[in-house]
């Protein structure tokens, strides 16, 4: 009879399912989910900060060129009384350039520079005639080309000056035909 009871117990043991064990307790599983959630939140925070910095920098770059400042003081000027009329360097057809030029320099009236510009007026006229005569008609067409011409004239004139420097060459008239 003992054998019959042992058989009944063995059959009952087979009907009961052994407890399923995943190798970790329920508390460890909850802690893992909490840590994963915190990591996800931290990652979202870091990404949002990086995106905000990117757009802030992009916004700054768009408005970076806007400067709110008072306008600069007007330049002191020296008008060259000579009107320039020279043939251009074109070889296919005859063209000429006609210009009236004023030189501008910074600061209040600089009597020394003004006097030097007056004394060097023939040299300045010569320099401008040489530069204008060395240009072709198509080199004096766009506004950028005209600005470059003014820069070239300014640099050449500044090379001969001792009592100051001019900061701008202003064309009152520049006609090319």
C-alpha positions as CSV (number, residue, x, y, z in Angstrom):
1,X,0.0,0.0,0.0
2,X,2.8,2.2,0.5
3,X,3.5,1.7,-3.1
4,X,0.0,3.0,-4.0
5,X,0.4,6.1,-1.9
6,X,3.8,6.8,-3.5
7,X,2.2,6.5,-6.9
8,X,-0.6,8.9,-6.0
9,X,1.9,11.4,-4.7
10,X,4.0,11.1,-7.9
11,X,0.9,11.6,-10.1
12,X,-0.1,14.7,-8.0
13,X,3.4,16.0,-8.4
14,X,3.3,15.6,-12.1
15,X,0.0,17.6,-12.3
16,X,1.5,20.5,-10.3
17,X,3.6,22.8,-12.6
18,X,7.0,23.7,-11.2
19,X,7.3,27.5,-10.5
20,X,8.8,29.3,-13.6
21,X,12.0,31.0,-12.7
22,X,13.6,33.6,-15.0
23,X,16.7,33.9,-12.9
24,X,15.9,37.2,-11.3
25,X,13.4,38.4,-8.8
26,X,10.5,40.8,-9.5
27,X,12.2,43.7,-7.7
28,X,15.3,43.5,-10.0
29,X,13.0,43.5,-13.1
30,X,11.2,46.7,-11.8
31,X,14.5,48.3,-11.1
32,X,15.8,47.6,-14.6
33,X,12.7,49.2,-16.1
34,X,13.1,52.2,-13.9
35,X,16.7,52.6,-14.9
36,X,15.9,52.2,-18.6
37,X,13.2,54.8,-18.3
38,X,15.6,57.3,-16.6
39,X,18.2,56.7,-19.3
40,X,15.6,57.3,-22.0
41,X,14.6,60.6,-20.3
42,X,18.2,61.7,-20.0
43,X,18.8,60.9,-23.6
44,X,15.8,62.9,-24.7
45,X,17.0,65.8,-22.6
46,X,20.5,65.7,-24.1
47,X,19.1,65.5,-27.6
48,X,16.6,68.4,-27.0
49,X,19.4,70.6,-25.6
50,X,21.6,69.9,-28.7
51,X,18.8,70.7,-31.1
52,X,18.0,73.9,-29.2
53,X,21.7,75.0,-29.4
54,X,21.8,74.2,-33.1
55,X,18.7,76.3,-33.9
56,X,19.9,79.1,-31.6
57,X,23.3,79.2,-33.5
58,X,21.4,79.0,-36.9
59,X,19.2,82.0,-35.8
60,X,22.3,83.9,-34.7
61,X,24.1,83.3,-38.0
62,X,21.1,84.7,-39.9
63,X,21.0,87.9,-37.8
64,X,24.8,88.2,-37.3
65,X,25.3,90.7,-40.1
66,X,22.8,93.1,-38.6
67,X,24.7,95.7,-36.6
68,X,23.0,98.5,-34.7
69,X,25.5,101.3,-34.4
70,X,25.6,104.9,-35.2
71,X,26.8,105.8,-38.6
72,X,30.4,106.7,-39.1
73,X,31.5,110.3,-39.3
74,X,31.6,111.7,-42.8
75,X,35.0,111.6,-44.5
76,X,37.0,114.6,-45.2
77,X,37.3,115.1,-48.9
78,X,39.8,116.3,-51.5
79,X,38.2,116.9,-54.9
80,X,40.5,116.4,-57.9
81,X,39.7,119.3,-60.2
82,X,40.8,117.5,-63.3
83,X,38.2,115.6,-65.3
84,X,39.7,112.3,-66.6
85,X,39.0,111.3,-70.2
86,X,41.3,108.5,-71.4
87,X,41.2,105.8,-74.1
88,X,40.6,102.4,-72.7
89,X,42.9,99.4,-73.4
90,X,40.5,97.9,-75.9
91,X,42.2,96.8,-79.2
92,X,39.1,95.9,-81.2
93,X,37.3,99.2,-81.0
94,X,38.1,102.6,-79.7
95,X,36.5,103.3,-76.3
96,X,37.1,105.9,-73.7
97,X,36.4,106.3,-70.0
98,X,35.5,109.6,-68.4
99,X,35.6,110.2,-64.7
100,X,35.4,112.8,-62.0
101,X,37.0,111.7,-58.8
102,X,37.0,112.8,-55.1
103,X,39.4,111.3,-52.5
104,X,38.1,110.7,-49.0
105,X,40.1,110.4,-45.8
106,X,39.2,109.8,-42.2
107,X,39.5,112.3,-39.4
108,X,38.9,116.0,-39.3
109,X,40.4,118.2,-41.8
110,X,44.0,117.1,-41.9
111,X,45.8,120.2,-43.2
112,X,49.1,118.3,-43.8
113,X,47.4,115.6,-45.9
114,X,45.3,118.2,-47.7
115,X,48.4,120.2,-48.5
116,X,50.3,117.0,-49.7
117,X,47.4,116.0,-51.9
118,X,47.5,119.5,-53.5
119,X,51.2,119.3,-54.0
120,X,51.0,115.8,-55.5
121,X,48.0,116.6,-57.7
122,X,50.0,116.1,-60.9
123,X,51.3,112.7,-59.7
124,X,47.8,111.6,-58.6
125,X,46.3,112.6,-62.0
126,X,49.1,110.6,-63.7
127,X,48.4,107.6,-61.6
128,X,44.7,107.7,-62.3
129,X,45.3,108.2,-66.1
130,X,47.6,105.2,-66.2
131,X,45.2,103.0,-64.3
132,X,42.1,104.0,-66.3
133,X,44.0,103.7,-69.6
134,X,45.0,100.2,-68.7
135,X,41.5,99.0,-68.3
136,X,39.3,97.5,-71.0
137,X,35.6,98.5,-71.4
138,X,34.4,95.2,-70.1
139,X,36.5,95.6,-67.0
140,X,34.6,98.8,-66.0
141,X,31.0,97.4,-66.4
142,X,29.7,96.0,-63.1
143,X,29.6,97.8,-59.7
144,X,32.1,95.3,-58.3
145,X,34.5,96.1,-61.1
146,X,34.1,99.8,-60.4
147,X,34.7,99.3,-56.7
148,X,37.8,97.3,-57.5
149,X,39.0,100.2,-59.7
150,X,38.6,102.5,-56.8
151,X,40.6,100.2,-54.5
152,X,43.4,100.0,-57.1
153,X,43.5,103.8,-57.4
154,X,43.5,104.2,-53.6
155,X,46.3,101.7,-53.1
156,X,48.5,103.3,-55.7
157,X,47.9,106.9,-54.4
158,X,48.6,105.7,-50.8
159,X,52.0,104.4,-51.9
160,X,53.2,107.9,-52.6
161,X,51.6,109.7,-49.6
162,X,53.7,110.5,-46.5
163,X,51.4,112.6,-44.3
164,X,48.4,110.3,-44.2
165,X,46.4,107.8,-46.2
166,X,43.2,108.1,-48.2
167,X,40.4,105.7,-47.3
168,X,38.1,105.9,-50.2
169,X,38.0,106.9,-53.9
170,X,34.6,108.3,-54.8
171,X,33.5,108.5,-58.5
172,X,31.3,111.5,-58.9
173,X,31.0,110.4,-62.6
174,X,32.3,107.3,-64.4
175,X,31.2,106.9,-68.0
176,X,32.6,104.3,-70.3
177,X,31.7,104.2,-74.0
